[in-house]
Amino acid sequence: MSVAALALSCGAGVRPDCAAVAAAGSGQPAPHSARSEHPAPNSAAASPCESKSTTLAIEACVGQELEALETDLDNAIKELDRALRSRDSTDAVSALMSSQADWVKFRDSHCSLPTLIAGGGSLRGVDSTFCRRGLTAQRLEQIRVLRQGIVE
């Protein structure tokens, strides 16, 4: 992966190996085990996917984490939607649905950039999946914060 592609995905806070970006840009060696030093967003420890030894195993593992996060996000949005509807906040419900649709478009578009910049390679799918996993975890936290702000 190019330094530019890595920097792009690190700028979004979605890559676990972002310490390598600073090293690559400064001419210094990357810190030892950069991936394990940066846990996935909203997790107490590094992803179990970090220890996988093949690209296919990493991609499958991160894909499973992404699916679980997407399920959690869908449930959180449904819960927020119910809370908003119980308050007769139709404008807020519309805004939530619109912002979520826009967010999905943003996430998918943004996460295609590291792959396009890198121009291929065996990690291109992993890069995109790491990106989508990270942004989905961030969005889940944002939706949870919004839900906590509603007093019933």
Protein Blocks (a to p, Z undefined) as FASTA:
>chain_A
ZZklmmmmmmnopafklmmmmmmmnopacdehkllmmccehiabdcfklmpcbfklmmmm
mmmmmmmmmmmmmmmmmmmmmmmmmnopaklmmmmmmmmmmmmmmmmmmmmmmmmmnopa
jklmmmmmmmmmmmmmmmmmmmmmmmmmpcZZ
